[in-house]
Amino acid sequence: MSSIFDCGDESELLAGMRHARQAIARGELIVMPTDTVYGVAADAFSPAAVQRLLDAKGRGRNQPPPVLIGSKETLAALAESVPEPVQRLVDAFWPGGLTIVLPAQPSLVWDLGETQGTVAVRMPEGRVALELLAETGPLAVSSANLTGRDAAISAYDAERMLGDSVAVYLADGISKEGVASTIVDATSLVPRGAEPTTGTVRVLRAGAISREHLEEVLGDLLEPGPPLQQDEDL
């Protein structure tokens, strides 16, 4: 049976964090608060746990989950490289509502689904999320809802949809933003072979970070046009 912990109560927070860490270590799922929407999380380096996450949401491997990290520095361990414009984005918007897609570090031993060699990474804002990530390491995290349903903005919304497929629910009120993160694709900024890169950054999904704010940081490196896709991730 699932457990819900009120992170606004210090004693419940400590117990909830302990149970959440233990659940992640066992390959189980937890629901955690983030600054955008609530997320359902699994150990990013456990293929069985990631598959359990996809199954709980009713998603296929063609919709791999993003990875949440607890520090900016962790990005360099997950991505093949961090181009200077991406570092500008990180400095401007992390922690916060921006997910960045980059080529994944080839040495990583994980299976997030059909990623085509990329990884979508975000550093969320919020005490509970960052403290948990500091203890667990990178987590595969998708919005805490069934596919096709609205993203949960409270742990109780998530529990009504995901039920006992999740071992631990960490409740911390209503999500600060209530809007999913903006997703940008920066893969074309990473050079391939000896050719210099002339790539741009594409907005894959509009969200918490506005296009105007991205333009302030990237200038002409931001590809013009509307978002290329809509999905439900956090």
C-alpha positions as a Markdown table, in Angstrom:
| # | Residue | x | y | z |
|---|---|---|---|---|
| 1 | Met | 0.0 | 0.0 | 0.0 |
| 2 | Ser | 1.2 | 3.5 | -0.9 |
| 3 | Ser | 2.3 | 6.0 | 1.8 |
| 4 | Ile | 1.7 | 9.8 | 1.6 |
| 5 | Phe | 4.0 | 12.1 | 3.6 |
| 6 | Asp | 3.2 | 15.8 | 4.2 |
| 7 | Cys | 6.6 | 17.5 | 3.6 |
| 8 | Gly | 5.3 | 20.7 | 5.3 |
| 9 | Asp | 5.6 | 18.8 | 8.6 |
| 10 | Glu | 9.3 | 18.5 | 9.5 |
| 11 | Ser | 8.9 | 15.0 | 11.1 |
| 12 | Glu | 6.9 | 13.7 | 8.1 |
| 13 | Leu | 9.4 | 15.2 | 5.7 |
| 14 | Leu | 12.3 | 13.3 | 7.3 |
| 15 | Ala | 10.3 | 10.1 | 7.3 |
| 16 | Gly | 9.1 | 10.6 | 3.8 |
| 17 | Met | 12.6 | 11.3 | 2.5 |
| 18 | Arg | 13.9 | 8.2 | 4.1 |
| 19 | His | 11.1 | 6.0 | 2.7 |
| 20 | Ala | 11.5 | 7.7 | -0.8 |
| 21 | Arg | 15.3 | 6.9 | -0.8 |
| 22 | Gln | 14.6 | 3.3 | 0.2 |
| 23 | Ala | 11.9 | 2.9 | -2.5 |
| 24 | Ile | 14.2 | 4.3 | -5.2 |
| 25 | Ala | 16.9 | 1.9 | -4.1 |
| 26 | Arg | 14.5 | -1.0 | -4.3 |
| 27 | Gly | 13.6 | 0.0 | -7.9 |
| 28 | Glu | 10.1 | 1.3 | -6.9 |
| 29 | Leu | 8.4 | 4.5 | -7.9 |
| 30 | Ile | 7.8 | 7.6 | -5.9 |
| 31 | Val | 5.9 | 10.8 | -6.5 |
| 32 | Met | 7.8 | 14.0 | -5.7 |
| 33 | Pro | 7.0 | 17.8 | -5.9 |
| 34 | Thr | 8.8 | 20.0 | -8.4 |
| 35 | Asp | 8.5 | 23.6 | -9.2 |
| 36 | Thr | 6.6 | 22.9 | -12.4 |
| 37 | Val | 4.2 | 19.9 | -11.7 |
| 38 | Tyr | 4.4 | 16.8 | -9.6 |
| 39 | Gly | 6.6 | 14.0 | -11.0 |
| 40 | Val | 6.7 | 10.3 | -10.8 |
| 41 | Ala | 10.3 | 9.2 | -10.3 |
| 42 | Ala | 12.5 | 6.1 | -10.7 |
| 43 | Asp | 16.2 | 5.3 | -10.5 |
| 44 | Ala | 17.5 | 6.5 | -13.9 |
| 45 | Phe | 20.1 | 3.7 | -14.0 |
| 46 | Ser | 17.7 | 0.9 | -13.4 |
| 47 | Pro | 16.0 | -0.3 | -16.7 |
| 48 | Ala | 13.4 | -2.2 | -14.7 |
| 49 | Ala | 12.5 | 0.8 | -12.7 |
| 50 | Val | 12.3 | 3.0 | -15.8 |
| 51 | Gln | 10.0 | 0.4 | -17.4 |
| 52 | Arg | 7.9 | 0.4 | -14.3 |
| 53 | Leu | 7.5 | 4.2 | -14.6 |
| 54 | Leu | 6.4 | 3.9 | -18.3 |
| 55 | Asp | 4.0 | 1.1 | -17.4 |
| 56 | Ala | 2.4 | 3.1 | -14.6 |
| 57 | Lys | 1.8 | 6.1 | -16.9 |
| 58 | Gly | 0.6 | 3.9 | -19.8 |
| 59 | Arg | 3.5 | 5.1 | -22.0 |
| 60 | Gly | 5.7 | 3.3 | -24.5 |
| 61 | Arg | 9.4 | 3.3 | -24.9 |
| 62 | Asn | 9.1 | 5.8 | -27.7 |
| 63 | Gln | 8.4 | 8.5 | -25.0 |
| 64 | Pro | 11.5 | 8.3 | -22.7 |
| 65 | Pro | 11.3 | 10.3 | -19.5 |
| 66 | Pro | 13.6 | 13.3 | -18.8 |
| 67 | Val | 16.2 | 13.1 | -16.1 |
| 68 | Leu | 16.2 | 15.4 | -13.1 |
| 69 | Ile | 19.5 | 16.3 | -11.4 |
| 70 | Gly | 20.4 | 18.0 | -8.2 |
| 71 | Ser | 23.3 | 20.2 | -9.3 |
| 72 | Lys | 24.3 | 22.1 | -12.5 |
| 73 | Glu | 27.6 | 20.2 | -12.5 |
| 74 | Thr | 25.9 | 16.9 | -13.0 |
| 75 | Leu | 24.9 | 17.9 | -16.5 |
| 76 | Ala | 28.5 | 17.4 | -17.7 |
| 77 | Ala | 28.4 | 13.8 | -16.5 |
| 78 | Leu | 25.3 | 13.0 | -18.4 |
| 79 | Ala | 25.8 | 14.9 | -21.6 |
| 80 | Glu | 28.5 | 14.2 | -24.2 |
| 81 | Ser | 29.4 | 17.9 | -24.0 |
| 82 | Val | 28.0 | 21.2 | -22.8 |
| 83 | Pro | 28.3 | 23.9 | -25.4 |
| 84 | Glu | 28.8 | 27.4 | -24.3 |
| 85 | Pro | 25.3 | 28.6 | -25.2 |
| 86 | Val | 23.9 | 25.7 | -23.2 |
| 87 | Gln | 26.0 | 26.8 | -20.2 |
| 88 | Arg | 24.4 | 30.2 | -20.6 |
| 89 | Leu | 20.9 | 28.6 | -20.4 |
| 90 | Val | 21.9 | 26.6 | -17.4 |
| 91 | Asp | 23.3 | 29.7 | -15.6 |
| 92 | Ala | 20.2 | 31.7 | -16.5 |
| 93 | Phe | 17.4 | 29.2 | -15.8 |
| 94 | Trp | 18.6 | 26.5 | -13.5 |
| 95 | Pro | 17.3 | 25.6 | -11.1 |
| 96 | Gly | 14.0 | 26.1 | -12.8 |
| 97 | Gly | 11.6 | 25.2 | -15.6 |
| 98 | Leu | 13.9 | 24.5 | -18.5 |
| 99 | Thr | 14.6 | 21.0 | -19.9 |
| 100 | Ile | 17.6 | 20.8 | -22.2 |
| 101 | Val | 18.1 | 17.9 | -24.7 |
| 102 | Leu | 21.7 | 17.0 | -25.6 |
| 103 | Pro | 23.6 | 14.0 | -26.9 |
| 104 | Ala | 24.0 | 11.6 | -24.0 |
| 105 | Gln | 27.4 | 10.6 | -22.6 |
| 106 | Pro | 28.2 | 7.4 | -24.5 |
| 107 | Ser | 29.7 | 5.7 | -21.5 |
| 108 | Leu | 26.5 | 5.8 | -19.5 |
| 109 | Val | 25.0 | 2.4 | -18.7 |
| 110 | Trp | 21.2 | 3.0 | -18.7 |
| 111 | Asp | 18.1 | 2.5 | -20.7 |
| 112 | Leu | 15.5 | 5.3 | -20.7 |
| 113 | Gly | 13.8 | 4.1 | -23.8 |
| 114 | Glu | 14.1 | 5.1 | -27.4 |
| 115 | Thr | 16.2 | 8.2 | -26.8 |
| 116 | Gln | 18.1 | 8.2 | -30.2 |
| 117 | Gly | 21.3 | 8.7 | -28.1 |
| 118 | Thr | 20.0 | 11.9 | -26.4 |
| 119 | Val | 19.1 | 12.8 | -22.9 |
| 120 | Ala | 16.6 | 15.5 | -21.6 |
| 121 | Val | 17.9 | 17.0 | -18.4 |
| 122 | Arg | 16.5 | 19.5 | -15.9 |
| 123 | Met | 17.5 | 20.8 | -12.5 |
| 124 | Pro | 14.3 | 21.6 | -10.7 |
| 125 | Glu | 13.8 | 24.3 | -8.1 |
| 126 | Gly | 12.5 | 23.4 | -4.6 |
| 127 | Arg | 13.9 | 22.1 | -1.3 |
| 128 | Val | 12.3 | 18.7 | -1.4 |
| 129 | Ala | 13.3 | 17.9 | -4.9 |
| 130 | Leu | 16.9 | 19.1 | -4.6 |
| 131 | Glu | 17.5 | 17.4 | -1.2 |
| 132 | Leu | 16.2 | 14.1 | -2.6 |
| 133 | Leu | 18.2 | 14.3 | -5.8 |
| 134 | Ala | 21.4 | 15.1 | -3.8 |
| 135 | Glu | 20.9 | 11.8 | -2.0 |
| 136 | Thr | 19.6 | 9.6 | -4.8 |
| 137 | Gly | 21.5 | 10.9 | -7.8 |
| 138 | Pro | 19.8 | 11.4 | -11.2 |
| 139 | Leu | 16.2 | 10.3 | -11.4 |
| 140 | Ala | 14.1 | 9.5 | -14.4 |
| 141 | Val | 11.0 | 11.7 | -13.8 |
| 142 | Ser | 7.9 | 12.2 | -15.8 |
| 143 | Ser | 4.8 | 14.1 | -14.9 |
| 144 | Ala | 2.7 | 12.3 | -12.3 |
| 145 | Asn | -0.4 | 11.4 | -14.3 |
| 146 | Leu | -1.8 | 8.8 | -16.6 |
| 147 | Thr | -1.0 | 9.5 | -20.3 |
| 148 | Gly | -3.6 | 11.7 | -21.7 |
| 149 | Arg | -4.7 | 13.2 | -18.4 |
| 150 | Asp | -3.7 | 16.6 | -17.0 |
| 151 | Ala | -0.4 | 16.7 | -15.1 |
| 152 | Ala | -0.8 | 16.5 | -11.3 |
| 153 | Ile | -0.2 | 19.7 | -9.4 |
| 154 | Ser | -0.6 | 18.0 | -6.0 |
| 155 | Ala | 0.4 | 14.6 | -4.6 |
| 156 | Tyr | -3.3 | 13.8 | -4.1 |
| 157 | Asp | -4.0 | 14.4 | -7.7 |
| 158 | Ala | -1.2 | 12.0 | -8.6 |
| 159 | Glu | -2.4 | 9.4 | -6.1 |
| 160 | Arg | -5.9 | 9.4 | -7.6 |
| 161 | Met | -4.4 | 8.5 | -11.0 |
| 162 | Leu | -1.4 | 6.3 | -10.1 |
| 163 | Gly | -2.6 | 4.6 | -6.9 |
| 164 | Asp | -0.5 | 1.7 | -5.6 |
| 165 | Ser | 1.8 | 1.7 | -8.7 |
| 166 | Val | 3.7 | 4.2 | -6.6 |
| 167 | Ala | 5.3 | 3.3 | -3.3 |
| 168 | Val | 5.8 | 6.7 | -1.7 |
| 169 | Tyr | 4.1 | 10.1 | -2.3 |
| 170 | Leu | 5.8 | 13.2 | -1.1 |
| 171 | Ala | 3.2 | 16.0 | -0.7 |
| 172 | Asp | 4.3 | 19.6 | -0.6 |
| 173 | Gly | 1.2 | 21.7 | -1.4 |
| 174 | Ile | 0.3 | 22.9 | -4.8 |
| 175 | Ser | 3.0 | 23.1 | -7.5 |
| 176 | Lys | 4.6 | 26.5 | -7.6 |
| 177 | Glu | 4.2 | 26.9 | -11.4 |
| 178 | Gly | 1.5 | 24.4 | -12.3 |
| 179 | Val | 2.9 | 24.6 | -15.8 |
| 180 | Ala | 5.3 | 22.1 | -17.3 |
| 181 | Ser | 8.9 | 23.0 | -18.2 |
| 182 | Thr | 9.9 | 24.5 | -21.5 |
| 183 | Ile | 11.9 | 21.9 | -23.5 |
| 184 | Val | 14.7 | 22.9 | -25.9 |
| 185 | Asp | 16.7 | 20.8 | -28.2 |
| 186 | Ala | 20.4 | 21.8 | -28.2 |
| 187 | Thr | 21.8 | 18.7 | -29.9 |
| 188 | Ser | 22.8 | 20.5 | -33.1 |
| 189 | Leu | 25.2 | 22.7 | -31.0 |
| 190 | Val | 27.4 | 19.6 | -30.4 |
| 191 | Pro | 29.9 | 19.2 | -33.2 |
| 192 | Arg | 30.1 | 15.9 | -35.2 |
| 193 | Gly | 33.5 | 15.0 | -36.5 |
| 194 | Ala | 35.8 | 17.8 | -37.7 |
| 195 | Glu | 33.0 | 20.0 | -39.1 |
| 196 | Pro | 32.4 | 23.2 | -37.1 |
| 197 | Thr | 28.9 | 23.5 | -35.7 |
| 198 | Thr | 26.4 | 26.0 | -37.1 |
| 199 | Gly | 23.4 | 24.7 | -35.2 |
| 200 | Thr | 20.6 | 26.4 | -33.4 |
| 201 | Val | 18.4 | 25.7 | -30.4 |
| 202 | Arg | 14.9 | 24.5 | -31.1 |
| 203 | Val | 11.9 | 24.9 | -28.8 |
| 204 | Leu | 10.3 | 21.5 | -28.6 |
| 205 | Arg | 7.6 | 22.5 | -26.1 |
| 206 | Ala | 6.5 | 25.9 | -24.7 |
| 207 | Gly | 6.2 | 26.0 | -21.0 |
| 208 | Ala | 7.4 | 27.8 | -17.8 |
| 209 | Ile | 10.3 | 29.7 | -19.5 |
| 210 | Ser | 9.0 | 32.0 | -22.2 |
| 211 | Arg | 10.4 | 32.3 | -25.7 |
| 212 | Glu | 11.3 | 35.9 | -25.0 |
| 213 | His | 13.5 | 34.9 | -22.0 |
| 214 | Leu | 15.2 | 32.3 | -24.2 |
| 215 | Glu | 15.9 | 34.9 | -26.8 |
| 216 | Glu | 17.5 | 37.2 | -24.3 |
| 217 | Val | 20.0 | 34.6 | -23.5 |
| 218 | Leu | 20.5 | 33.0 | -27.0 |
| 219 | Gly | 19.8 | 35.7 | -29.4 |
| 220 | Asp | 20.1 | 34.4 | -33.0 |
| 221 | Leu | 20.9 | 30.9 | -31.8 |
| 222 | Leu | 17.2 | 30.4 | -31.0 |
| 223 | Glu | 15.6 | 28.9 | -34.0 |
| 224 | Pro | 12.5 | 30.8 | -35.1 |
| 225 | Gly | 9.0 | 29.3 | -35.2 |
| 226 | Pro | 6.5 | 27.6 | -33.0 |
| 227 | Pro | 7.2 | 24.6 | -30.7 |
| 228 | Leu | 7.7 | 21.4 | -32.6 |
| 229 | Gln | 5.7 | 19.1 | -30.3 |
| 230 | Gln | 3.4 | 19.0 | -27.3 |
| 231 | Asp | 3.7 | 16.4 | -24.6 |
| 232 | Glu | 3.0 | 16.1 | -20.9 |
| 233 | Asp | 6.4 | 15.8 | -19.3 |
| 234 | Leu | 7.4 | 18.0 | -16.4 |
